[in-house]
């Protein structure tokens, strides 16, 4: 199997077209820059974190290994949310480390026909206040830590994602 780094992380997409009215030309705006792909305003590097720090918002970075079909549904949401679970998937399992997500994407998804024999590792940030009501579960070794979020709570999780869901890496079957 070969691993590839995703082509650049997507920016947050946060901000608005009203930044033009206050700052005029984008080169004059020290806090926002123009998203070259979508043309909207986004926080300049590091500014989203500083804005949230000022609001006293604590974020937790999580990872999610997914196959091709789930990635396409996430892409359709402009990398803003995870799709509803299938009836046979009553729980959403985000994991706490990139290493664990990589292990699943590389060792399991690439062997699974339903995953399209491809695995992606996604990274996203969630408000810690939302996650506080869930326990972290250790499955297998101490490094295999994940949240068990009921499928019915997925819309609330999605509304607590800050920024975009980014692709960290991808793996393909040989």
N, C-alpha and C positions, 0 to 999 in steps of 0.2 A: 504494500500500500504506500502511496505517496501523500505527503501532506503539503499543502500550499497555504501560504499566508493569503488572506483575503486582500483584494486590491483596495487598500485604504479604508479606514473606518469611515462610516457615514457620519456627517455632522449631526448635531442635535435637531436641526430644523426649527429650533425655538426662536422666537422673535416675531416681528411683524412688519408689514409694509409701512406702518406708521413711522418707523424710524426715519424714513426719507424726509418727512415733513419737518422734523426737528433738526436733523443734522445736514440735510441737503445731500451733497455728493458723498458717496460711501467712504471715500478716502478721508473725510473729515470726521467720521464717526469712530471714536476710539474703542467703543464697546461692542460694536457689531460689524459683521462683514457679510458680503453677499454670497449666498450659496450658489456656486457656479452651475450646479446641475439643475436646481429647481428655481433659482432666481429669487428666493426669499431671503430675508435677513436672519442671521443666526448669531449667537454670542461669539465674540472673538475668543480665541483660544484661552481657556481658563476662566472666562467671565461667567459662564453658567455656574460653576462651582462657587465663585465668589458671590454671585447673586443669591444662591441658595444658602451660603454661609450666613449672609446678612439676614436671611429669613429664619435662621436657626433650624434648617431642615437637614436631617441626617439621612444619608443614603447608604444602601447596602448593594454591593456589586454581586450579581448572580450570573450563572452560566446555564445554558440549556443546549444539550446535544439534540440535533434534529436531522431528519432525512430530507430528501428533495421535496416531497409533497408539502410537508409542513413549512419548509422554507419559502415555497412559492406563495402560500397563504399569508405568511408574515410579510413577504415582499408586497403583496397586494394591499396590505394595510400601511404601506410606506414605512415599514419597519417601526411601527408604533405599538402593535399589540400581537398577542398570541391568539391563534384561532381557537374556537370552542373545541372542547375535547369530544372525541367520538364516544358513542354509547358504551363501548367496552373499555373506555379510559376514564374512570371516575375521579382520578387524581392527577394533578399537574405536579411534576417533579423538577423544580429548578435545583441546581446543585451549587455548592458553595465555592468550588475551586475549578479553575481552568483545567488542571491536571485530570480531575475526575471526569469532567465533560469530554476532554480529549480521549480518555480511555474508552468511554462509551461510543463516541462518534467513530473512532478509529477501529475499535475491536468488535463492536456490535453492529452499528448502522451499516458499515460497508459489507456485511455478510447478510443483510436483511433485504429481501426483495421489496417489502413494503416501504423501505427507506430509499429505494432506487439504487441500492448498493453504493450509497454515498452518505457521508456524515459531515455535518457542519457543527462547529462550536460557536454559539452565540453568546454575547455578553450584553447585559443590560443592568440598569440601576433602578432600584425600587426604594420608595420611602421606607425607612426603618420602622417608623410608627405602624405602618400596615403589617409588616412582617412580625411585629412583636406578639401578635396573637397566635402565632404558629410555633411549634417546637421544631428544632433541628433534629433530624433522625440520622443515626449512624447505621449504615447498612454494609455489612462486610467488614472491611478494614476501617481504621480510624480516619483515613483520608476520604472515605466515601460518605460525605455528609450532604444531606438534601432536605429541602422543605417538602412537606406533603400538603398541598393546597387542594381542597375539594374543587371539583370541576365547576360547581355552582359559584365559587368565589373568584373564578378567573376574570370576569368582567371588572371586579373591584381591584384585582391585582393589576390588570391592564391600565386602569385609571390611575394607579400609583407608580407606573413606570415613568421615570424622568428621562427625557431625551429619547433617542432612537435605540433600537435593538441593533447591535453591530455584529458583523461576521468576523470572528477571530481567526478561524482556520477551517479548512475543508479536507476531507479524506475520500479517496476513491478506491474501490476494489481494483486489484491488479488485473 
